[in-house]
Amino acid sequence: MSEKKKEFLRTVKFILCSASAGIIQAASFAILEELIHLEHWLCNLIALILSVLWNFTLNRKFTFCSANNVPVAMAKVAAFYAVFAPLSAWWMDRLTGIGWNAYVVQIGTMLINFVLEYLYQRFFVFGKSLDTATKQNTPTS
């Protein structure tokens, strides 16, 4: 398979995995926002953590097919979110504080996260270990 086709398929897989993570994030945000009535920033943070755990697991296995050291890869993802989570909680608080709809801010945050996370995972977290799980599981003759 050509590299272009492999990269296209990888991108499609990332979109599908991220869509499922987005559903988890949106649903958990809505539950925390509407039923539990937590602060907007806390709803965002909890929903983001649930989404990240799901997305990391799926993308590591299915999108990037990485046999990379899981704790090391997760630490790299945690480093990304050590920056992204406080910033997104901050802008959630600021924007909803000036009257923006919490769902509009949440959707915008998810879109920003989607693009940044793909680039970060593709080139930094899994860049050197792409398709290594597939290669290791292929029998040799």
MODELLER restraints for C-alpha pairs under 7 A, 6 or more apart:
rsr = mdl.restraints
at = mdl.atoms
rsr.add(forms.Gaussian(group=physical.xy_distance, feature=features.Distance(at['CA:10:A'], at['CA:63:A']), mean=5.41, stdev=0.5))
rsr.add(forms.Gaussian(group=physical.xy_distance, feature=features.Distance(at['CA:10:A'], at['CA:64:A']), mean=6.95, stdev=0.5))
rsr.add(forms.Gaussian(group=physical.xy_distance, feature=features.Distance(at['CA:13:A'], at['CA:63:A']), mean=5.37, stdev=0.5))
rsr.add(forms.Gaussian(group=physical.xy_distance, feature=features.Distance(at['CA:14:A'], at['CA:59:A']), mean=6.46, stdev=0.5))
rsr.add(forms.Gaussian(group=physical.xy_distance, feature=features.Distance(at['CA:14:A'], at['CA:63:A']), mean=5.80, stdev=0.5))
rsr.add(forms.Gaussian(group=physical.xy_distance, feature=features.Distance(at['CA:17:A'], at['CA:55:A']), mean=6.27, stdev=0.5))
rsr.add(forms.Gaussian(group=physical.xy_distance, feature=features.Distance(at['CA:17:A'], at['CA:58:A']), mean=6.31, stdev=0.5))
rsr.add(forms.Gaussian(group=physical.xy_distance, feature=features.Distance(at['CA:17:A'], at['CA:59:A']), mean=6.50, stdev=0.5))
rsr.add(forms.Gaussian(group=physical.xy_distance, feature=features.Distance(at['CA:18:A'], at['CA:55:A']), mean=6.11, stdev=0.5))
rsr.add(forms.Gaussian(group=physical.xy_distance, feature=features.Distance(at['CA:21:A'], at['CA:51:A']), mean=4.90, stdev=0.5))
rsr.add(forms.Gaussian(group=physical.xy_distance, feature=features.Distance(at['CA:21:A'], at['CA:54:A']), mean=6.11, stdev=0.5))
rsr.add(forms.Gaussian(group=physical.xy_distance, feature=features.Distance(at['CA:21:A'], at['CA:55:A']), mean=5.49, stdev=0.5))
rsr.add(forms.Gaussian(group=physical.xy_distance, feature=features.Distance(at['CA:22:A'], at['CA:51:A']), mean=6.70, stdev=0.5))
rsr.add(forms.Gaussian(group=physical.xy_distance, feature=features.Distance(at['CA:24:A'], at['CA:51:A']), mean=5.89, stdev=0.5))
rsr.add(forms.Gaussian(group=physical.xy_distance, feature=features.Distance(at['CA:25:A'], at['CA:47:A']), mean=4.73, stdev=0.5))
rsr.add(forms.Gaussian(group=physical.xy_distance, feature=features.Distance(at['CA:25:A'], at['CA:48:A']), mean=5.98, stdev=0.5))
rsr.add(forms.Gaussian(group=physical.xy_distance, feature=features.Distance(at['CA:25:A'], at['CA:50:A']), mean=6.73, stdev=0.5))
rsr.add(forms.Gaussian(group=physical.xy_distance, feature=features.Distance(at['CA:25:A'], at['CA:51:A']), mean=5.17, stdev=0.5))
rsr.add(forms.Gaussian(group=physical.xy_distance, feature=features.Distance(at['CA:28:A'], at['CA:47:A']), mean=5.36, stdev=0.5))
rsr.add(forms.Gaussian(group=physical.xy_distance, feature=features.Distance(at['CA:29:A'], at['CA:43:A']), mean=5.37, stdev=0.5))
rsr.add(forms.Gaussian(group=physical.xy_distance, feature=features.Distance(at['CA:29:A'], at['CA:44:A']), mean=6.17, stdev=0.5))
rsr.add(forms.Gaussian(group=physical.xy_distance, feature=features.Distance(at['CA:29:A'], at['CA:47:A']), mean=5.28, stdev=0.5))
rsr.add(forms.Gaussian(group=physical.xy_distance, feature=features.Distance(at['CA:32:A'], at['CA:38:A']), mean=6.04, stdev=0.5))
rsr.add(forms.Gaussian(group=physical.xy_distance, feature=features.Distance(at['CA:32:A'], at['CA:43:A']), mean=5.55, stdev=0.5))
rsr.add(forms.Gaussian(group=physical.xy_distance, feature=features.Distance(at['CA:33:A'], at['CA:40:A']), mean=6.83, stdev=0.5))
rsr.add(forms.Gaussian(group=physical.xy_distance, feature=features.Distance(at['CA:33:A'], at['CA:43:A']), mean=6.14, stdev=0.5))
rsr.add(forms.Gaussian(group=physical.xy_distance, feature=features.Distance(at['CA:40:A'], at['CA:92:A']), mean=6.80, stdev=0.5))
rsr.add(forms.Gaussian(group=physical.xy_distance, feature=features.Distance(at['CA:40:A'], at['CA:93:A']), mean=6.57, stdev=0.5))
rsr.add(forms.Gaussian(group=physical.xy_distance, feature=features.Distance(at['CA:40:A'], at['CA:102:A']), mean=6.99, stdev=0.5))
rsr.add(forms.Gaussian(group=physical.xy_distance, feature=features.Distance(at['CA:41:A'], at['CA:89:A']), mean=4.71, stdev=0.5))
rsr.add(forms.Gaussian(group=physical.xy_distance, feature=features.Distance(at['CA:41:A'], at['CA:92:A']), mean=5.73, stdev=0.5))
rsr.add(forms.Gaussian(group=physical.xy_distance, feature=features.Distance(at['CA:41:A'], at['CA:93:A']), mean=5.63, stdev=0.5))
rsr.add(forms.Gaussian(group=physical.xy_distance, feature=features.Distance(at['CA:44:A'], at['CA:89:A']), mean=6.54, stdev=0.5))
rsr.add(forms.Gaussian(group=physical.xy_distance, feature=features.Distance(at['CA:45:A'], at['CA:85:A']), mean=6.53, stdev=0.5))
rsr.add(forms.Gaussian(group=physical.xy_distance, feature=features.Distance(at['CA:45:A'], at['CA:89:A']), mean=6.51, stdev=0.5))
rsr.add(forms.Gaussian(group=physical.xy_distance, feature=features.Distance(at['CA:60:A'], at['CA:66:A']), mean=5.58, stdev=0.5))
rsr.add(forms.Gaussian(group=physical.xy_distance, feature=features.Distance(at['CA:64:A'], at['CA:126:A']), mean=6.69, stdev=0.5))
rsr.add(forms.Gaussian(group=physical.xy_distance, feature=features.Distance(at['CA:64:A'], at['CA:130:A']), mean=5.28, stdev=0.5))
rsr.add(forms.Gaussian(group=physical.xy_distance, feature=features.Distance(at['CA:64:A'], at['CA:131:A']), mean=5.99, stdev=0.5))
rsr.add(forms.Gaussian(group=physical.xy_distance, feature=features.Distance(at['CA:65:A'], at['CA:130:A']), mean=6.03, stdev=0.5))
rsr.add(forms.Gaussian(group=physical.xy_distance, feature=features.Distance(at['CA:65:A'], at['CA:131:A']), mean=4.54, stdev=0.5))
rsr.add(forms.Gaussian(group=physical.xy_distance, feature=features.Distance(at['CA:65:A'], at['CA:132:A']), mean=6.24, stdev=0.5))
rsr.add(forms.Gaussian(group=physical.xy_distance, feature=features.Distance(at['CA:65:A'], at['CA:133:A']), mean=5.17, stdev=0.5))
rsr.add(forms.Gaussian(group=physical.xy_distance, feature=features.Distance(at['CA:65:A'], at['CA:134:A']), mean=6.20, stdev=0.5))
rsr.add(forms.Gaussian(group=physical.xy_distance, feature=features.Distance(at['CA:66:A'], at['CA:126:A']), mean=6.59, stdev=0.5))
rsr.add(forms.Gaussian(group=physical.xy_distance, feature=features.Distance(at['CA:66:A'], at['CA:129:A']), mean=5.43, stdev=0.5))
rsr.add(forms.Gaussian(group=physical.xy_distance, feature=features.Distance(at['CA:66:A'], at['CA:130:A']), mean=5.40, stdev=0.5))
rsr.add(forms.Gaussian(group=physical.xy_distance, feature=features.Distance(at['CA:66:A'], at['CA:131:A']), mean=5.52, stdev=0.5))
rsr.add(forms.Gaussian(group=physical.xy_distance, feature=features.Distance(at['CA:66:A'], at['CA:132:A']), mean=5.19, stdev=0.5))
rsr.add(forms.Gaussian(group=physical.xy_distance, feature=features.Distance(at['CA:66:A'], at['CA:133:A']), mean=5.01, stdev=0.5))
rsr.add(forms.Gaussian(group=physical.xy_distance, feature=features.Distance(at['CA:67:A'], at['CA:129:A']), mean=6.69, stdev=0.5))
rsr.add(forms.Gaussian(group=physical.xy_distance, feature=features.Distance(at['CA:67:A'], at['CA:132:A']), mean=5.35, stdev=0.5))
rsr.add(forms.Gaussian(group=physical.xy_distance, feature=features.Distance(at['CA:67:A'], at['CA:133:A']), mean=4.50, stdev=0.5))
rsr.add(forms.Gaussian(group=physical.xy_distance, feature=features.Distance(at['CA:68:A'], at['CA:129:A']), mean=5.92, stdev=0.5))
rsr.add(forms.Gaussian(group=physical.xy_distance, feature=features.Distance(at['CA:73:A'], at['CA:125:A']), mean=5.72, stdev=0.5))
rsr.add(forms.Gaussian(group=physical.xy_distance, feature=features.Distance(at['CA:76:A'], at['CA:125:A']), mean=6.18, stdev=0.5))
rsr.add(forms.Gaussian(group=physical.xy_distance, feature=features.Distance(at['CA:88:A'], at['CA:109:A']), mean=6.73, stdev=0.5))
rsr.add(forms.Gaussian(group=physical.xy_distance, feature=features.Distance(at['CA:92:A'], at['CA:105:A']), mean=6.31, stdev=0.5))
rsr.add(forms.Gaussian(group=physical.xy_distance, feature=features.Distance(at['CA:96:A'], at['CA:102:A']), mean=5.83, stdev=0.5))
